Structures are given as C-alpha cells and as structure tokens.
Amino acid sequence: MIQLAPRTFCRVKDPVIIDKDGKPELTEFGQVRNRFGDFEIRKAEDYSKPFALYPGESLDGAIEK
C-alpha cells in the first residue's frame, strides 16, 4: 500500500486504463489493461487514502514533495 503525505505526489509507470465509470478496463481474460510506456502523477489531494498499485504498474522513483 502506498500512502502519500500531504502536498506530495508519486509518479506511476504503466498506469491502468480507467473507464468512464472510474473502474479499470479489463481484457477478455479479466486482466487489467495498462498504458505501457506512459506515466501518471498521483497527488496526495486526489489519493488521500492508502492505495495499492494494479498489476503491471510500478513506482517510478521516490515520492516527491
């Protein structure tokens, strides 16, 4: 689980694709779909509660202020 302190952010490599309902898109085999080669910034303001990375996602570097 990743918990962000106030006014910090993290960079997630290969984030999942989120559909219009806010849920991760799945393949026909039930696996999450990733945006390979892309990055996503997750800020403490948006992720105030601890969160886990989906399969295929990874942290790119340390959590920054």
N, C-alpha and C positions, 0 to 999 in steps of 0.2 A: 504494500500500500504506500502511496505517495501522499504526503501531506505538505502543503505549501504554507509557509508562514505569511503573514500579512505583507503586502507590497512586494511579493516575489513572483517569479514565473519559472517555468521549465520549458524546454524545447523537446518535443516528442518526434522521433524519427519514424517514418512509415505509419502515420496515423490511420485509423479505420475510417471508412466512408460512412457518414451519418445520413440517414434518410430524412425526409421532411417531417417525420413524427419524432425525431430525436433518437431513434434507435439505430444501432449499427446494421448495415446491409449485410445479408448473408448470401453465400453461394448456394448452388443447388445441392451441395453436400453439407450445408449447415455451418460452414466456417465463415468467419468474418472476412470482409473484403478490405484490403489495405490500399492506401495510396502510396505505393512504393516509390522511393526517390523524393518524397515530399516531406515537409516538416510542418509542425503545428505548434504554436505558442499557447500554453495553458497558463492563465494568470490566476493568482490567488482570489481575485474578485469573482471569477467565474467558477472556481473549484475550491470553495471554502471547506468542503468536507474531504476526507481522505478518499483517494480513488486508486483503482488498480489499472495497470496497462492491459490492453487487449492483446491476444496472441498476435505476434508479428510486430508490435510496437516496441520501441526502446527509447530510453532517455538519451539525449544527445548532449553530453557534458553535464555539468553540475547545475543545481538550482541557483538562479541568479537573483540579485536584488535590483 
